[in-house]
Amino acid sequence: MSLPPCPVCQSAYAYEDGAHLTCPECGHEWSPAAGAAAAETVREYRDAAGNLLQDGDTVTVIKDLKPKGSGGVIKQGTKVKNIRLVDSDHDIDCKIEGFGAMSLKSEFVRKV
């Protein structure tokens, strides 16, 4: 019998621990029934207006943002092209001209 990968880190090294499955890499524990349900759940990313975001979309910043560790400000209305959605506290990875690579929260952007 093949065990499913970890739903958190996708590690293939999950093992049975009583009635649960455990991931040795990230320490996540789950029941086999809950793991199947979690694998079917797909997270939806939405912008400030409630529009569904996808990889490759172009968005605009809806308010001035002051990135930590940077002396500048990302102005309201700045266009960000070719976004990439990630599963972390900041939903969007992107490159902004004049600032370089950074992460943004989807609540601060609007789809163009």
N, C-alpha and C positions, 0 to 999 in steps of 0.2 A: 504494500500500500504506500502510495506517495503522499507525503504531507504537503499542505499548501504553503506557499511562502508567507513570510511575515507581512501583515497588512500595513505596517508602519514603514519598514525599511526595505521590504521586498527580499530579505535574506532567504536563501534556500536551505539554511541550516536549522530550521525550526525542529523542535523535538517534543514528544509527548511527556507531560508531567502530570500524571493522574488523569483527571478529566479535562485538563487544559493543555494548550500548546504554548510553548515558550520559545522566544527568540534569544539565542545566546549573544547576538551582536548588539541589540538595543535594549534587551530586557523586557520587551513587551509580552504580556500574557493575554491569551484570548481563548474562548471556547471554539471548537471546530464549527459549530453552527453559526456563531456570531462572525467568524472569519469569512465564511461564504457570503453572508449578507453584507459585510463591510467591503468585500471585493466588488460587489455589484453596484455599490453606491458611488456615484460620480459627483464630484464637487462642482458646483456652478459658481462662476466668478461674475459678479455684476458691478457696474460702475455706479457713480453717485445718483444717476437718474433711473437705475434699475435695468439698464440694457445689458444683455448677455455679452460677455467678453470672450474672445477666442485668441489663440496664438496668432501673431501676425497683424493684429488690428492696429489702427492708429487712434490715439487718444489725445485729449488736451487736458492740461492741468487746470483745475477749477479754482485754486487759491494759491497764494504765494507760499512756497515751502522753503524752509531753512534747513538744509541737510546738516546733520551733525558732522563736525570735523571739517567743514568747508566754510570758506569765507563768503561765499556768494549766496544768492537767493534764486530759486527757480520761480520765475514770474507766472502769474495767472495767464492762461492762454497759450503757454508753451506747448507745441506739438511734439508728441513722442510717437515715433513710427516703429513698426515691427516689434511689438511687445511680446514677451514670453511669460506665460502664466506658470507660477510655481506654488507648491503647497507649503507655505511658511507664514510667519506673521505679516510679512509684506508680500502681497499677492503677485506683483508684477516685477520682472527683471527687464531692464531696458538700458539703452544708451541715450544720453541727452547731450546734444551739442554744447560744448563749453564746460560740461561737468563730467562726462564719461559714463562708465557703467554704474548703475545704481538700482536700488529696489524702491518701489512705490506701493502704497496701499491703494486698493481699487476704489476706496471711498473718496479719494481726492482726484479722480480723473473722470472724464466723460468721453464716451465713444464718439468719434467723428462720423 
